[in-house]
Amino acid sequence: MKRVAVALAALALVAAAAASASNQHPTQTEMEADLVCPACHEPLDESSSPIAMQMKAYIRRFIAEGWTKEEIENYFVKHLGPQVLGVPTTHGFDLLAWLLPFTGIALGAVALGGAAWLWSRNRDDDRDARAGPPLDPAVERRIDDELARFDG
């Protein structure tokens, strides 16, 4: 158990270091995937509009100059507006874009679990109602005799 905890901690450190390195030294592909063309509203790496080509050239130059991912994104947001970001920010009204899907999934899971629980409880009650009243002892004895005759 201790080895698993150490392995998970090491994995978390590697992931954090990779994310930090990616923010400090972004790649052209990474930046193009994270930004959206303001003209056609497609990811920059899929767009071939003139403004997309110009943005790609700027990204190439900024990466060569050593800009961080945040600096590049801030430049484009300042000049073209927040619609160039492919991912919504995590504050203000944009936070709803992150919270609503998870809230919907959680509420759906609770509703599904509650419905399954109610269905299973009602099912037991229905089974008792379908069984009907107990048989007369003479009828039950006759049924047992008939079944015994077929088994023999």
C-alpha positions in Angstrom: 0.0 0.0 0.0 2.9 2.3 0.8 4.5 1.6 -2.6 1.2 2.5 -4.3 1.0 5.8 -2.5 4.7 6.6 -3.4 4.1 5.7 -7.0 0.9 7.9 -7.2 2.8 10.8 -5.6 5.7 10.4 -8.1 3.2 10.3 -11.0 1.5 13.5 -9.7 4.9 15.2 -9.5 5.8 14.2 -13.1 2.4 15.4 -14.4 2.8 18.7 -12.6 6.3 19.2 -14.0 5.1 18.4 -17.5 2.2 20.9 -17.2 4.6 23.5 -15.9 7.0 22.9 -18.7 4.2 23.1 -21.2 3.1 26.4 -19.9 6.7 27.8 -19.9 7.6 26.4 -23.3 4.5 25.8 -25.4 4.6 24.1 -28.7 3.1 25.4 -31.9 0.7 22.5 -32.1 -0.4 23.0 -28.5 -1.1 26.7 -29.0 -3.0 26.1 -32.2 -5.2 23.5 -30.5 -6.0 25.9 -27.6 -7.0 28.9 -29.7 -9.9 29.5 -32.0 -10.1 31.4 -35.3 -12.2 34.5 -34.7 -13.4 34.5 -38.4 -14.6 30.9 -38.8 -14.9 29.8 -35.1 -12.9 26.6 -35.7 -9.8 25.5 -33.7 -6.8 27.3 -35.1 -5.1 24.1 -36.2 -8.1 23.2 -38.4 -8.6 26.6 -39.9 -7.0 28.0 -43.1 -8.6 31.4 -43.1 -6.3 34.4 -43.6 -6.5 35.5 -40.0 -5.8 32.0 -38.8 -2.6 31.9 -40.9 -1.6 35.3 -39.5 -2.2 34.1 -35.9 -0.1 31.0 -36.6 2.7 33.2 -37.8 2.5 35.3 -34.6 2.5 32.1 -32.5 5.6 30.9 -34.2 7.3 34.2 -33.6 6.2 34.4 -30.0 7.5 30.8 -29.2 10.8 31.6 -30.9 11.1 34.7 -28.6 10.4 32.6 -25.5 6.9 33.7 -24.6 4.9 31.6 -22.2 1.6 30.0 -23.0 -0.2 32.5 -20.8 1.5 35.5 -22.4 0.6 34.3 -25.9 -3.1 33.7 -24.9 -3.2 37.1 -23.1 -1.9 38.8 -26.3 -4.6 37.3 -28.5 -7.3 38.0 -25.9 -6.2 41.6 -25.7 -6.2 42.1 -29.4 -9.0 39.8 -30.6 -11.2 39.3 -27.5 -11.9 36.3 -25.2 -13.7 34.4 -28.0 -10.2 33.3 -29.3 -9.8 31.0 -26.3 -10.8 27.4 -27.0 -11.4 26.7 -23.4 -13.6 29.0 -21.2 -11.9 30.7 -18.2 -12.4 29.3 -14.7 -13.8 32.5 -13.1 -16.9 34.6 -13.5 -19.8 33.6 -15.7 -17.5 31.2 -17.7 -17.2 29.0 -14.6 -20.7 27.8 -15.4 -19.3 26.0 -18.5 -17.2 23.9 -16.1 -19.8 23.4 -13.4 -23.0 22.7 -15.3 -21.9 19.4 -16.9 -20.6 17.9 -13.7 -23.7 19.1 -11.8 -26.0 17.6 -14.5 -24.1 14.3 -14.3 -24.3 14.2 -10.5 -28.0 15.0 -10.5 -28.7 12.4 -13.2 -26.8 9.8 -11.2 -28.8 10.6 -8.0 -32.1 10.5 -9.9 -31.2 7.2 -11.6 -30.2 5.7 -8.3 -33.4 6.9 -6.6 -35.5 5.6 -9.4 -33.8 2.2 -9.3 -34.3 2.0 -5.5 -38.0 2.9 -5.8 -38.5 0.5 -8.6 -37.0 -2.4 -6.7 -39.1 -1.6 -3.6 -42.3 -1.4 -5.6 -41.4 -4.7 -7.4 -41.5 -6.7 -4.2 -44.9 -5.3 -3.3 -46.2 -6.2 -6.8 -45.0 -9.7 -6.4 -46.9 -10.2 -3.2 -50.1 -8.8 -4.7 -49.8 -11.1 -7.8 -49.5 -14.2 -5.6 -53.1 -14.0 -4.6 -54.7 -15.6 -1.5 -53.4 -18.8 -0.1 -54.7 -22.1 -1.6 -57.3 -24.3 0.1 -55.4 -27.2 1.8 -57.4 -29.8 -0.2 -56.5 -28.1 -3.5 -52.9 -27.8 -2.4 -52.7 -31.5 -1.5 -54.3 -32.5 -4.9 -51.7 -30.4 -6.7 -48.9 -32.0 -4.7 -50.3 -35.5 -5.6 -50.5 -34.6 -9.3 -46.9 -33.3 -9.3 -45.7 -36.4 -7.5 -47.3 -38.6 -10.1 -45.5 -36.7 -13.0 -42.1 -36.9 -11.1 -42.3 -40.7 -10.6 
